[in-house]
Amino acid sequence: MNPATVILTNFQKGVLAVVATAPTPKLAFDQTVGSINLMSARNTLERLGFISIEFGEAKLTNVGNDALVNYNLVDDAGQVTEDGTKFVELVTAQIKGTTTVPTESFDLLKSLT
């Protein structure tokens, strides 16, 4: 399957954005473990070649980096966009079992914006 022809779900976009915004590959992996939906989205992204998972670390591939821009999750300068922030919040809410999480609670996102 060609990753360029794949249409990601909102949750998959969120997982991709979480991996991109995590301060380390280990934290990226840790933030994508939890619910079945979360791990399924992460595993699908790996299978499609958007991320790589090795030794408890999650990293973006070149395809994943391209998808971040194509899906407007980051801008051309690599800064997280408003859409990217919304998708990170979607995933984080699932992890915490809430429906919304204020962006202000993400120190990394505050430093990126």
N, C-alpha and C positions, 0 to 999 in steps of 0.2 A: 504494500500500500504506500502510495506517495504522500508524505506528510503535508505537502503543499496543497493537496486536494482535500485534506481532512478538515471538517468543521468541528471545532472543539465545543463542548458544552460549557456553560458558565462556570460550573464547578471545576472542570478541567482547566479553564483559564485561570481560576483562582489558585489552584494548586501550582500552576506554572508561575504565577506571580509570587506566590509564597516562596518557592524555590529561588526565584530571582532576587527577592528582597531579604532573604535570610543572611545574617552576617557571616555564617560559615556553612560549608556543605553538611557538616554533622547536624547543625541546627535545622538546616533545610530538611534533612531526612526526619529528624525528630518531630518537626512541625507537620509532617505528612503521614504520621502514624496515629491511628486512633480509630475512627469509625470505619465501617466497611466501605461507605461511599468515598471517604477520603483516600483510603488505600487503593481502592479500585481505580479512582481517577489517576492517582500517582502511577500505578502499574500500567494503566493504559498509555499514559504519556511516555513511560519508559519503552513500552512495546512499539510505539509509533516513532520513537527516536527523538523525542523532544527533550528528554532528560536521561541521565544515566544514574544508575543506583549501583554502588559498589562499597563494600565494607562499611555499611551503615552511614553512607554519605550520599546526598542527592546533588547532582550538578546539572546545569543546563548544557545542552549540546549546541552546536552551531544552528541546527534546525530550531531548537528551543529559543535561542537568542533572536533569530529571524521572526519567529512567531510572536514574541513579545512586542515587536514593533508592528507587525502586520495586524495584530489584534488590538493595537493601541493601548497596550498595558504599560509600555514605557515609550518615551519620546525618542527622537533621534539622538539626543544627548545621553540617553540611558536613565533619565529621571522617570520615576513612577508617575503615571498620569492619573487623572481623576478616575477613569475606568479601572485602571490597575488597582487603585486603592479600594474601590468598591468590591472587586473580586477577591482581594485579600481579606477584606472584612467578611465576605460571604463564607469563606473557608474558616476563618478564625471563629466566627459565630457557631459554626458546626462543631468545631473542636471544643468550645466552651459550653455548648449546649444552650446557647442563647440565640435570639433572633437578630440582634444588632450589637455591634461593638463600636464605640466611638473611636475614630481615627486617632484622637489625641492619646490613646493608650499605647500606641506603637511608637516607641522612641526612634526606631530605625526609619519609619516612614516620615516622621517629623524632620529628621535630619536630611532626608532625600528631597523634601519639598521646599 
